[in-house]
Amino acid sequence: MTGRVIGHDPAIRDFIDAARGGRLHHAWLLTGPRGVGKATLAWSIARWLLSGADSDDLSVAADDPTARRIAALSEPRLQLIRRPWDDKASRLRAEITVDEVRKLLSFFHLSAAEGGRRVAIIDAADEMNVSAANALLKVLEEPPAETLILMIAHQPARLLPTIRSRCRTLRLNPLPPAMMTRVLADLGINEDAEPLAALSDGSVGEALRLAGQDGLARYQQIIDLFATLPRMDRLAAAKLADGAAGRANADGDPFDLTATLLDRFLTRTARAGLMGAPVPQAAQGEGALLARLSPDDLSARVWADAQARLSARARAGRAVNLDPAALVMDMLTELAHLPPAQSALPAKG
């Protein structure tokens, strides 16, 4: 539904130049952090191409008939491939199945008789299972005429190398803090725009998720907890861990939020050892805390290693339904015993 792409002018120019220059590749891979605007760009490209617009920023009039059909998912020249709904489990399936990709094959075959440009959006391509990926590869090897496949990928390394090699890549970079603040203000988020921009790492979608789940308060809880090092407050740690054990609902998953914020904390701590305390801060006292936890590049390496290790553990633990509170408590305990944590000077006052 988003009418314009914000902050990704280089990617827009690359695509428009290719389209106008007769060098429009049949498959494009849209990559970048989750929530940075990849889907917004894909839908903007689809509207621009199928409506025949000639704007320099992919904009299309809101009352354009094609744009209205696309908004209603009723445009016959557009096919959306995504994770299917599982009626038995009453939720989306974990992967894009081969049956969904076969719909793409049928779409290209049936729409070919009508002529004209056809567009398919795969959201997200790195969610395809092996059978689906192999089926898509056959399409990419022998692409139908006048077709464009737009593949959104949060983790392109998970795709088959043969799929990546047959696509042209559009990389969307995180938005800088100043632009993030302006975008959030346009969306009605003014008071917490700066810390949300810092914590979301340049992703508007992530900033909105954090705002909706009170993520700043949870991150402040993490900062306050680690400020008790080198002797971590066990009661505060247990409270943080228990907060991750709530049931997932329409607002989000408490465990996923906690794991994401711990991951973000470790990333920012590692960066502090290399580049100094972050500006702007995402929580009160964050700068001073990261400066004493990660004073040099050796400390930064320890925190970076911990981030990679614990991030993988969180994903694995969730996959096998381990107790969220116990998993988070285990992670906190391990972090508290890392050498930089134990050697950090106690907080003043």
N, C-alpha and C positions, 0 to 999 in steps of 0.2 A: 504493500500500500504506500510505501514511502515514495514521494514524488521526485526526489532529487538525491544525487550522490554527493556527499560532503567530504572534502579533504583528500580526494583521490584523483586530482586533475591529471597527473602523468599517466595513470592507467587508462583514463577516459580518452586522452589524446592518442595513446598508442592504438586503442581499438578503432577510434574514428578514422585515424590516418590509414589504417589497414583497410577499412571498409571502403573509404573513398578512393583509395589507390588501387583497388582491384586485387588486394592481397589478403582477402579475408579467409583465414585458415578455417577448416571445417570443425576444429575442436579447440576450445580454450579452457585452460585450467586456472581458476581464480583461487589464489592462495593468500594466506595471511592469518593472523590471530583470529580466534573465534569472536564473533560480534563486531568485527572491525568494519563491516559493510559489504562483504562478498555477495551475499544474497541480494542486497539492495542494488548492487551493480549489475548482477545477472538479470534481474527483472527489468532494470532500466534499459539494458541492451536489447532485451526481447521487445519491449514496447517501442523503442526507437527504430529497430529494424522492421518489425511487422507493420508499423503504422506508416512507414515511409517518411518519417520526420527528417529534417535536415539541420537540426540545431547542433551547436558546437559543444553542448554539455549533456547530451542524451535526454534533454527535457522533451516532454510531449504534453500537449494540452490535456487538461483533466477531462474535458468533454469529448476527446477523440474517441470514436466508436471502437477502435481496436483496443485502446487503453481501458475502456470500460469493460470490454469482453474479457481482457486479461485479468482485470481485478476480480471478475466473477468466475474465473477459471473456466470460461466457456469459449475461449478462442480456439477454433479448430486447427490452427497452424502452430499451436504451442502444446508441448507435452511436458508434464512435470513428473519426474521420477524421484521418489522418496521412500522412506521406510513405511511399509504397509501397516495397517491396523490389524491387531490380533484380537479377533472376537472372543476367543476363549479366555484370554488373559485380561481383556478390556484395557489394552494399552498398545502403544506402538511397538513393533518388533525391534529387536536390537540391531538388525542388519537390513540392508536392501537386498531382497531376494532375486533369484534369477527370473522369476515370473514377472517382476516389475520391469526388468530390462527387456524382456520379451515384448512387453507392451510398447516399448520404444521401437522395436523392430516392426511391429504391426502398424504403428503410427507412421513411420516413414513409408511403408509399403502402400497403405491406404491413401495417404495424403499426396502421394506422388502424382496421381492422376489429375489432381486439382491444379498442379503447377504452383509456381511462386516459392518464396522463401518459407522454410519451416525451421522452427527453433525448439530445442529440447533443453531443459534445465535439470541437472542431477544434483540434488541437495540432500546429503553431501556424498560425494563420490567415494570418500574414504570409509563410508559405512557399508559399501558393497561387500557381500561375501565372495568367496573364491569363484563360485559358479557364475554369479552375476558379473564379476569383473572379466571373466573369460568371454562371456557373451557380449559384453560391451566392446572388448578388444576386436572382435570380428567386425563390428560396425565401423570402428576406427580404421581398420585395415582396408575396408572397401566402403568409404563413406558415400551415401547417396548424394546426388546432385542437389544443389541449392538447399543444403541443410547446414545448420549450425548447432553444435552441442556445447553447452556451457556447463562445466563441471566445477562445483564448489568443493574445495578441499581444505579442511582445517589442518590435517596432517598428511600432506602429499607423499611423504616417505612411505606411508602405508599402502600406496597404490603400486600396482605392478610397474616395473621399469618400462615395460613395453607400452603401457598406457601413457605414462608421462612423456615418453619420447615422441608420441604421436600428437601431442598437444602443444599449443603455444601458451606460455604462462603469463598471466597478469598478476603481479605481486602487489598486494595492498598492504601498506605499512601502517603501523599504529599512528593515530593522530597525535600531534604534539599537545602538551598540556593546555596551552593558550586556546587552541582551536577546540579541544575537548570541552573546556569551560564554556565557550560560546555556544557550542552545540547543546550542551546540557541546559544552559540557560534558556535556549529556544524551546526546549522540551519542558520547561517549567521547574527545573531543578537549579536553584540559585544558591541557597544557603550552604549546601555541602558539595557544590560543584568542584571546587579545587581538590579536596581530599579524594573524592570519587574519581576524578581524572587521574590522580596519582596512583590510586590503588587498582584501577581497571587496566592500567598499562596501555592506554590509547585505544581502548575498545568501547564504543558507545553502548553496544549491547551488554557488555559485562558491567558497565557502570549502572545501567538501568536495572540489571539483575541485583546488584549489590544494594541499590537504593530500595528495591522492593522487598528485600529480605533483611533489612537493617544490618547490612554487612559492615558498615563503619563502626557500629557499636561492638560487633563481634571482633573486629580487628583491634579495636581499642582494648578489648579483653585480652587478646593475645599479647599486645605490647605491655600491658600492665603485668601480665603473668611473667614474661621473660625479664621484666625489670627487677624481679625478685632474685634473679641469679646472682651469685653462683649457688645459692640454696633455694631451689624453686619451692614456691608455696604450694604444698600438696593439695590443700583444700581448694585453692583457686584453680589448680590444674584439673581436679576432679569436676569442678563446676563447668569448666570449659568442655571437658570430655562428655559430661552428661548432656550438655546442650546440643551435641552432635547426634544424639540418639533419638531425636524426635522423628515422627512419621513424615514422609514426604507428602506434600499437598500441592495445591495450585500455585502457591507462592514459591515452592522450590523444595529442595532436599537439604535438611540441616547438616547431614554428614558431608554432602558434596560442597556445601558452602564452607564448612570448617576446614575440609581438606584443601580447598582452593585457597583460602586465606592463609593457611599454614605454608602452602607452596609459595604464595606471593611474598610472605614474610621472609622465607629463606632466600628467595631470589633477591629481594631488596637488601637483605643482610650481606649476601655474597657481593653484590655490586658495591656496597658501601666500603668494603675492604679494598676495592680497586679504584673507585672514583669518589669516595667520600660520602657522607650522609646525603640521602636523597632530598631534592627540593622540587616541588613542595612536599611536605610531610603528609602522610595519610592518616596520622593519629597523633594526639598530644604526647610529646616525649619520645616520638619515634627516632628522631635524628640523634639525640643524645644516646639512646639505647644502642642503636646500630653502630655508632662510633666506638662504643666500648666493647661490644661483642665482636666486631670485625675491624680491628685497627690496622690490618695490613693484608697483603696479598696471600700470605699463608693461611690466615684465618678465612679469607674469602674462599679459598679452595676447599677447606673443610666444610663450610656451609653449602657450597655448590654441590659437593659430593652428597651431602645429606639430603639436599633437595631432590636430586635425581633418585636416590635410593628410597626415600620415604614416599615420594610421589608414586613410584611403581608399587610400593607396598600398599598404599591406600587403594589403588585401582584393583590390585589382586584381592585384597581383603574384601572389598565391596562385591567383587564378582562371585565370591564363595559365601557371601552373607555372614561374615564375621560380625560380632557385636561391635557396633560403631563406637560406643563409649570406651570399650576395652582397647580397640584399635587406636583411637586417638590418644588415650592415656599412655599406651606403649610408645607411641611416636614422641610424645612430650617428654617421657622419661629418658628416651635415647638422646634427644636433643640436649636435655639438661646435663648429660654426662659427657658431651663432646668437649675436647680440650679447650677451645675458645670460650665455651660457656663456663667452665670451671676456673679458668684463669682470669675471667673478667673481674674488674674491680667492682665491689658493691656500689649500688647507686647511692649518690650523696643524699643525705637527709632521710 
